[in-house]
Amino acid sequence: MTTVFSSAEQLLAAEGQDLGATDWLEIDQARVNLFAEATGDHQWIHVDPERAASGPFGGCIAHGYLTLSLVNLFLPQLIEVDNLRMGVNYGCDRVRFPAPVRVGARIRGRGEVVRVEQVGAAVQATVRVSVEIEGGERPGCVVDTISRYTFN
């Protein structure tokens, strides 16, 4: 369920808040192949199922940057900020890929508000998104996303 913030005060008070988890998303070979086409990264561990079967992961794995890009899908499922004049993606800190995401795996985003501060007229929120792998011990990606919101 999406957590909604409607004011600067609500968001500023949210530091440390657990945002829960999104629905599961299956990573299929078609998505991996589309990402390879979009980025030009056709490394065999991503796009050659026959060769990857005898490789270090026992099959194809998603690109790390594909996994990272899916945070953009998960973030609005975790947090919604309304009553805005403007909201912008300010960037990311501490991107890590602790475990490979195998093709066929299901992943989801889990969020936590780790820092919130006033920056001029805006409120800057750092939300850590961990991309969990169903049945996995470690996440496929952990990233601190940074957004700036200017409320009405």
Number of C-alpha atoms within 10 A of each C-alpha: 11 15 14 15 16 14 17 22 10 12 21 17 12 17 17 12 15 16 23 15 21 21 12 15 16 15 19 16 19 11 14 21 19 13 20 18 11 10 11 10 13 16 12 15 22 22 24 16 17 13 14 18 13 12 13 9 13 14 20 28 24 25 22 16 13 18 20 20 12 16 23 13 13 22 21 14 20 22 19 12 20 16 13 13 10 13 16 11 12 13 11 14 12 9 16 15 18 14 16 20 27 23 20 15 18 19 25 23 28 24 26 21 21 17 19 21 16 14 12 8 11 17 20 24 25 22 27 26 28 26 29 23 23 16 9 14 10 16 22 23 25 24 20 22 22 18 18 21 25 21 17 11
